[in-house]
Amino acid sequence: MPKERAAGERRVALVPELAGRLAASGFEVLVERGAGEAASFPDAAYEEAGARVADDVYGEVDAVVKVQSPSEEEAARLREGQVLVGFLQPLTDPEGIARLAARGVTAFAMESIPRITRAQPMDALSSQATVSGYKATLIAAERLPKFFPMLMTAAGTVAPAKVLVLGAGVAGLQAVATARRLGAVVTGFDVRPVVREQIESLGANWLDLGVVGEETEGGYAQELSEEQQQRQQEELEARLPEFDVVITTALIPGRAAPRLIPASAVAAMRPGSVIVDLAAEAGGNCELTEPGEEVVREGVTIVGPTNLPSSMPFHASQLYARNVSALLQHLAPEGELVLDFEDEITARACVTRKEEVPA
């Protein structure tokens, strides 16, 4: 496990607890010196767990586990036949994938883990979305110039904030649950009617815009037609002024984020309102979102965070390490690599591998 070198990345692919479990199950675990410090996991903790801390972890290992896709310099340190596991961006970084293929690396992308029951312990997209949904709500609460809960004071009663969460995937449902815990009146929306029960089970209201979409095989919302998108925007624009906070989470991997909130809808919101756009990395659900920035437009604060899980590196790393560990144990039972490409998980998660040429 090398240290993450991507700008702003504080997570790590294995935490001491999981490194220890892998060591006990037949793996030899090498950790680059200082790799876990940004996530509050010191070298000593890895050594106590049974891992070996070293200055160079690339040369003598069969597999390399990371969070972010390797840079050009990091990819050059990988050798033919090595296994690489990480968020490799196969749909958005073709150059990075081509580099790995050219090196003869057998690469497994955590984004490509199939959404089947057997692979749930490896589902890193969901584990990291949990962190994003939680943190997005805290950001909204901090930026909103109002209390989230209702307060009854000697000076009178303060009404609770009204929060709208757009998208009821893992991040959206976590945002709904967190906003409810903070005392807000929460409403959720998704084009998939099947998630209405999940939203309401968390104590939130369901926003009915009269726009219904289908669910894909992977559990994502199917892209709406242009006519449906237009109708959805019109209905949303009419309803947005009712809310103090809007958290948007609509995202389909490998595609530009669907545009849910046009500039005209922002202008219709009350001054002091807050939008937290979790789709900022893919262009944003709000037309005025600036990825990685916080801006104020028409009196509305619009936050476009990128890589939110890295802002909570301790628990984000714990969750991600469980996903990585589960995949490693699938690929290497008892510590020995057994790459069965007839297996659905192995085949679908693999994004580059050296093809065997028949003799």
Helices and strands as residue ranges (DSSP letters): H 16-24, E 30-32, G 37-39, H 43-49, E 52-54, E 63-68, H 72-75, E 83-87, H 94-102, E 106-109, G 110-112, G 117-122, H 124-143, E 151-153, E 156-158, E 162-166, H 170-181, E 185-189, G 193-195, H 196-201, E 205-206, H 226-239, G 240-242, E 245-248, H 263-268, E 274-277, G 280-282, E 294-297, E 300-303, G 308-311, H 313-331, G 333-335, H 344-349, E 350-352
